[in-house]
Each structure stands twice: as C-alpha cells, then as structure tokens.
Amino acid sequence: MHNPGTPERFDAQKRLADGAQFIAGRLTKGTSGHTHAVVDPATGEEVYTYELAGTDDVDAAVAAAREAFPGWASATPGERSDALHRFAAVLADRAEEFARAESLQCGKPLKLTREFDVPGTIDNTAFFAGAARHLQGQSAGEYSGDHTSYVRREPIGVVGSIAPWNYPLQMAAWKILPAIAAGNTIVLKPAELTPLTSLLFARAATDAGIPDGVVNIVTGTGREAGERLVGHPDVAMTSFTGSTAVGKRVAEIATATVKRLHLELGGKAPFVVFDDADLEAAVHGAVAGSLINTGQDCTAATRAYVQRPLYEAFVERTAALMETVRLGDPFAAGTDLGPLISHVQRDRVAGFVERARGYARVVTGGEAPQGDLKDGAYYRPTLIAGAAQDSEIVQSEIFGPVLVVLPFDSDDEGIRLANDTPYGLAASAWSGNVYRANRATREIKAGCVWINDHIPIISEMPHGGYKASGFGKDMSAYSFEEYTQVKHVMFDNTAVARKDWHRTVFGDR
C-alpha cells in the first residue's frame, strides 16, 4: 500500500535492535521469556518484534530510578531546567524521526504527527523546562508567636507511570516531563502495541544529558509488568492513563502501599449545539472533533446534542462532510484518516455500530472499507441518529470514528443530557450568545469545556477529568505540583519560647 515518493517508514527493527527496555541509560532486552510484535495497523505487517519485560526488568528499572533520585532531586531548579531545554532541542532535531515512528505504530496520518503530536511534545518539554525554575512554596511568616513557618515543595521519589496506545509520544511526555522537572525519577510502561516513541523519547533524554536512571522504560504486559510497577514498594507515586475499568484496578493495587495516585481515565465528550450557533462552524467542529486520531481520543466529540431547530440540518450536513473524509495510507499526503490501532479495536467499534442498528439509524458509514484498504484496521466515519439517551451507543466509550446525534428542546434539557453519563473529561458548547456559553461552562461537569471549538489543548492549561474520568491534571503548573509533596517547616526564634512551650506541656521539671 506504500506509494512511491512518500516518506520512508521508521525502521524500528534497526533503530531499536538492542531491545525495548530502557534502563539506567541503555536499551536492553526483556527477560519475561515472551515476545511481542508491533504491527502497522495500516497494513497488518509486523514491523518490530521484541522481548517483553518481566518483573525482574521492572525491579531493575525501579532500582535504577531509586539510585538516580538523590542526585537528580538535589540538582538546582536551574540545572534541571537547562537539561530540559537541551532535551527540547534534541527532540526538535529528531522531529521527523519521531513523526514517522508514531505514524508507523499508531496508523496516524503523517501530517497529524508532524503538525500536532511531535510539535506538541516539543512545546510541552520547553514549558516544563521553564516551569522547573518556578516551583514555589509559600512565603515565610510568623503564624504562631515567635515561630516562623514556611512551606517546601519537594519531589516525591520514584514515579511509576503507565501510558496508553492512542497518543504514545504525548502521553509519555505528559507523565515524564512534570515528574522529572520537579526532581523525581520515573519508570514508564508504554502500551505493548506502541513502545517505539517512548523508547526514542527516553534515549533523547539521555542524549540531552539527563542522568542515567532518571528516565526508564519497561515494555511489558499490564498483568505482569504493569501490576508489578504499580505495586512496587519503592514506587512512591503511580500515574495512569487508560480506561476507567483498568484505572479501578490500578487504584486497588496502589492503595495497598498508600501511593500518591493520578488517574486520567475514559471520556464520552458531549458536543452541545444551541439554536443560535453558527451551523457550518459547528458541523466542521463536530467532524474534526469526532474523527481526530480516528476517534481514539478520550476527549473526542462522541455525543452531539443539537437544539431542535438546527437538528435536521446538522445531521444532513455532518453526514455529507463525513463522506468527504479521505481514508488511506498514513504516509500519503492526501490522507485525512488512518486506521484504528488494531483489527481487534476495529471489530470492537463495529460491534457497537451493529448493535445500534437495532435501535437507531446509521446515517453514514458503519462499515470497513474494502479494496486497497481491506488489510488494514480501517473503519469509515460513522454518524448515528435516533438513539435513546440510555442506549449503549450513547453511554459507553466506543473509541472509534463514531458520532451520535440527539435532539433537545430547552437549554435546561441540553445541559442535563450533556451531564448524563458517568464521565466528565471534556465537552464543548456552541452558541453566539455569551450568556448561554457562560452557563454551559459553569454547569457542564467536565474538566475542560470548549466554546465554539472542540479538541485544542495547550501546555499552559490543565487536562484532566471529573467523575469516572479520574482525578489529577496533566500539563500546566497544576500537573507540575502534583509531582511534589508539601512539607511544613517550623522553628522557634528564641530559646525562651522553647522553654516556655515545654513548661506549658509538661509543667516545671
């Protein structure tokens, strides 16, 4: 399917020949005794076979991170900042390599990884390079007699993180960067399907001069490597991004050792269109917001609620625009939409749509393409109408290129329906009325609410959810602070005060 003249695919077997574990500054092979293949979802071709991590590899990575922690934690904020600035420069120099590796393992169109995933990761690295110098406690003061108090923010220790397969490079960055900027060391487990860019990212950190052991990668199964990492007694904090079901299991394991916990879980983002919205803008926003990364995005628009006067026109125009989206080779310039991550995921998405045919109308899509794309994990952009609010297609996270449209009448009803799922990660509202828009931002229960847009993110602002979408923030200063612990320091200013305190508590002795 690869067309002559398009960019060459990343040669993972050559570039990562030494293995898919990155421990104490070097690539090694896993010790589990089992292998795993990275498959190009656009073709079904195996592009990288590696040895999976076992518990021994997790233990070695945690030991390396623990050994590196005292030195890295004691580095000045300026020294950590300088290292992260060098890191950003290395990433910029290797941007094309990262873009091609991410497209290969995920099936993302190359134009998306070049213009979004990689530049976003470089920007995030530069942000945390600056943030490293701005971690503050509180001003000192005398809050109790002659005693002076102040607050220190200190690194936590070894962080164990688990990243998903939908944005492997960006999710690795969102976990690694705030952790190490704050002086922690980290062991990251990427998804077995998509380890390539996490490994390249860790190697770039070492090449930028970040000390060995500060950033470590173990690539293994969730049941073996993941559960060992979360439950490891030397891991002080766990950060997980993935499904709500797996997040509950992570929380259960982490609780046994009372770890700091950060969870970014599932989403079912509502897309609320009021009757004074710009219809064309909303239609284009819905198509882009629902199909980004082939719908494999926990903030993707999945439930469009459209006020009755615009409903029929919205359905008609959204279906027509979806039909113009070009599926194809991720490395071809004209491709808008790539495959899903795997045939298993494609079949899962197809199952949701097939079951929905029994109670709703598939307006467009609802099938896998044939011809040149039949060997890949492709699925056509799909629009569904006529479903009930309590149906599976409305309530469950599909994680594919599927948008469901439902009508509403009053503003109260639109906001109520938007909040009527267990999730609360992201949402958008479309209106030309500032009061309506402001009400939506106030009353929709989600960690991010866009107005007249859907999907953009920036390094300076937090990302994280409400309700079953988890807790904790990625990106921004809020994320940075999550990877620290707060210490109250208090000392008295006179020996007399100390003597008087003892007399008060214990009497004259």
Salt bridges, closest charged atoms under 4 A:
ASP40 OD2 - ARG9 NE 3.45
ASP59 OD1 - ARG228 NE 2.81
ASP59 OD1 - HIS232 NE2 3.29
GLU96 OE2 - ARG100 NE 3.84
GLU96 OE2 - ARG114 NH2 2.73
GLU97 OE2 - ARG15 NH2 2.44
ASP117 OD2 - LYS108 NZ 3.23
GLU154 OE2 - ARG152 NE 2.67
GLU154 OE2 - LYS487 NZ 3.13
GLU192 OE1 - LYS189 NZ 3.49
ASP207 OD2 - ARG94 NH2 2.82
GLU227 OE1 - ARG249 NH2 3.18
ASP234 OD2 - ARG66 NH1 3.15
GLU252 OE2 - ARG249 NH1 3.36
GLU264 OE1 - HIS463 NE2 3.43
ASP275 OD1 - ARG436 NH1 2.84
ASP276 OD1 - ARG436 NH1 3.10
GLU280 OE2 - ARG317 NH1 2.43
ASP329 OD2 - HIS2 ND1 3.90
ASP329 OD1 - ARG9 NH2 3.03
ASP336 OD1 - LYS111 NZ 3.09
ASP336 OD2 - ARG326 NE 2.99
ASP347 OD1 - ARG346 NE 3.46
GLU354 OE2 - ARG357 NE 3.05
GLU367 OE2 - ARG380 NE 3.40
ASP375 OD1 - LYS374 NZ 3.39
GLU392 OE1 - ARG355 NE 2.97
ASP409 OD1 - ARG308 NE 3.13
ASP411 OD2 - ARG436 NE 2.77
ASP412 OD1 - ARG439 NH2 2.44
GLU443 OE2 - ARG439 NE 3.14
GLU443 OE2 - ARG442 NH2 3.66
ASP474 OD1 - HIS262 NE2 3.61
GLU481 OE1 - ARG153 NH2 3.69
ASP492 OD1 - ARG498 NH1 3.22
ASP500 OD1 - ARG503 NH1 3.02
ASP508 OD1 - ARG503 NE 3.21
